[in-house]
Each structure stands twice: as structure tokens, then as C-alpha cells.
Amino acid sequence: MNRDTPFGSPLLLGFEHVEALLERARGAAAGDGYPPYNVETLEDGGIRIALAVAGFSPDELSVTTQDRQLVIRGRQKEARDKTFLYRGIAARQFVRSFVLADGIEVATAALENGLLKIDLARPAVKPSVRVVEIKSGATS
């Protein structure tokens, strides 16, 4: 059975992983809008993701990468020793994920003034040319 996708073209050989990454990105974008975030370009060519995580402490946050996916989790501990007259700020948990391109690495993560700032390093692309030897006769 043939699948009718842009990556099913015979001119795009070996790009099946790109299609899988696009599917993962679509799934990651389907979540709710919490916490809000910004994505910035840095002067050195890197990328910064800043998430608004007011009320979270560093030990309530985790930043992990696995299989080209950056996952940020937050889980606030429930305040059991407090009695609230009114509770308008809920202890909330979240998972926010981003699909990373090949070669993108997490450089640093810092919590400052309620913002979790994650800096990503983008390595310089080095063009390469390789000459392939053409053999004559039977191939194996």
C-alpha cells in the first residue's frame, strides 16, 4: 500500500524521519497553552526558550532531552501546612515539549524572576563534498 505524503516522493529518499518529526511536533502543539513561552534567537545564533513558571522552584521543574525531543515538566508540591481563605492560584502541573533539529543541544537552563530560560546551541554547519569512486564491471 502506498501512502500519499509529500515524503513519499521518489526524489526525497531517506526523509522518513522528517515526517515522523513533523508528526511528533503536531502532537506536541496540540496541548493546552500552559505555561506560556517565548522562543528567541540569540546573538550567537543559538535559541532561547523562556517559559513563564511563576511559583515553581527549581526542584519542582525538570528539563530532559530524549530522542531529539526537549521535555520540560513542572509539578508544584501541594501546600499541606496552609489554610487558604481563598485559593485563586492553583498548584498546577505541566508538560511542555519541543522537537529539536539534528545537532541542537541544550546548553543551559536557569530559573530567573519566574522565567525558566533554556538556551540551545546550534552548531555551525560545515559543508562537505565527497567524491564517490565509480567502479567498472560487476557490482556485488
C-alpha positions as CSV (number, residue, x, y, z in Angstrom):
1,M,0.0,0.0,0.0
2,N,1.4,3.4,-1.0
3,R,1.0,6.4,1.3
4,D,0.3,9.7,-0.4
5,T,2.5,12.0,1.6
6,P,5.0,14.7,0.5
7,F,7.8,12.5,1.8
8,G,6.6,9.6,-0.4
9,S,8.2,11.2,-3.4
10,P,11.0,9.1,-5.0
11,L,13.0,12.4,-5.1
12,L,13.1,12.5,-1.2
13,L,14.9,9.4,-0.3
14,G,15.7,8.8,3.4
15,F,13.4,11.6,4.7
16,E,11.0,9.3,6.6
17,H,12.4,10.5,9.9
18,V,11.4,14.1,9.0
19,E,7.8,13.0,8.5
20,A,8.0,11.3,11.9
21,L,9.4,14.5,13.5
22,L,6.6,16.6,12.0
23,E,4.0,14.2,13.4
24,R,5.6,14.5,16.9
25,A,5.7,18.3,16.6
26,R,2.0,18.3,15.7
27,G,1.2,16.2,18.8
28,A,3.3,18.5,21.0
29,A,1.5,21.6,19.7
30,A,-1.9,20.1,20.5
31,G,-1.6,20.6,24.2
32,D,-3.0,23.5,26.2
33,G,-1.3,26.9,26.4
34,Y,0.1,26.5,29.9
35,P,2.7,27.6,30.6
36,P,3.1,30.4,28.1
37,Y,6.5,30.6,26.4
38,N,8.7,32.7,24.1
39,V,11.3,31.4,21.6
40,E,14.1,33.9,20.8
41,T,17.1,34.0,18.6
42,L,20.4,34.8,20.4
43,E,23.2,36.9,19.0
44,D,25.5,33.9,18.8
45,G,23.0,32.0,16.6
46,G,21.6,30.0,19.4
47,I,17.9,29.8,20.5
48,R,16.4,30.6,23.9
49,I,13.1,29.2,25.1
50,A,11.6,31.2,28.1
51,L,8.7,29.6,30.0
52,A,6.6,31.6,32.5
53,V,6.7,29.4,35.6
54,A,6.0,31.8,38.4
55,G,5.6,30.0,41.7
56,F,7.7,27.0,40.7
57,S,11.0,26.3,42.5
58,P,14.0,24.7,40.7
59,D,13.3,21.3,42.4
60,E,9.7,21.3,41.0
61,L,11.0,21.6,37.4
62,S,12.8,19.2,35.2
63,V,14.4,19.6,31.8
64,T,15.2,16.5,29.8
65,T,16.1,15.5,26.3
66,Q,15.5,12.2,24.7
67,D,15.5,11.2,21.0
68,R,15.7,14.8,19.7
69,Q,12.8,16.0,22.0
70,L,13.2,18.6,24.7
71,V,10.7,17.9,27.6
72,I,10.0,20.4,30.4
73,R,8.0,19.2,33.3
74,G,6.7,21.1,36.3
75,R,4.9,19.8,39.3
76,Q,4.2,22.0,42.3
77,K,4.1,20.5,45.7
78,E,0.8,20.8,47.5
79,A,1.0,23.2,50.5
80,R,-0.5,21.0,53.2
81,D,0.5,23.2,56.1
82,K,-1.5,26.2,54.9
83,T,-5.2,27.1,55.3
84,F,-6.5,29.2,52.5
85,L,-9.3,31.7,52.9
86,Y,-9.4,32.0,49.1
87,R,-7.3,30.0,46.6
88,G,-7.0,31.6,43.2
89,I,-3.6,30.2,42.4
90,A,-3.8,26.5,41.8
91,A,-0.9,24.2,42.2
92,R,-0.7,23.0,38.6
93,Q,1.5,20.5,36.8
94,F,2.5,20.7,33.1
95,V,4.5,19.0,30.4
96,R,5.8,21.1,27.5
97,S,7.8,19.5,24.7
98,F,9.7,20.8,21.7
99,V,11.2,18.7,18.8
100,L,14.9,19.6,18.3
101,A,16.6,19.5,14.9
102,D,19.7,17.4,14.4
103,G,22.7,18.8,16.2
104,I,20.8,21.2,18.5
105,E,22.0,20.8,22.1
106,V,20.7,22.2,25.4
107,A,23.4,24.5,26.7
108,T,22.0,25.8,29.9
109,A,18.8,26.1,31.9
110,A,18.2,28.8,34.5
111,L,15.3,30.0,36.6
112,E,15.2,33.8,37.0
113,N,12.3,36.1,38.0
114,G,9.7,33.4,37.3
115,L,11.1,32.6,33.9
116,L,12.7,29.3,33.1
117,K,15.3,30.1,30.4
118,I,16.6,27.3,28.3
119,D,19.4,28.1,25.9
120,L,20.0,25.8,22.9
121,A,23.2,25.8,21.0
122,R,23.2,25.4,17.2
123,P,26.5,24.1,15.8
124,A,27.9,25.8,12.7
125,V,27.1,23.8,9.5
126,K,30.2,22.7,7.7
127,P,29.6,21.9,4.0
128,S,31.3,18.7,2.8
129,V,31.9,17.3,-0.6
130,R,32.7,13.6,-1.1
131,V,33.8,12.1,-4.4
132,V,32.3,8.6,-5.0
133,E,34.5,6.3,-6.9
134,I,32.8,4.7,-10.0
135,K,33.9,1.1,-10.5
136,S,33.5,-0.7,-13.7
137,G,32.4,-4.3,-14.1
138,A,30.1,-6.3,-11.9
139,T,29.0,-5.0,-8.6
140,S,28.2,-7.0,-5.5
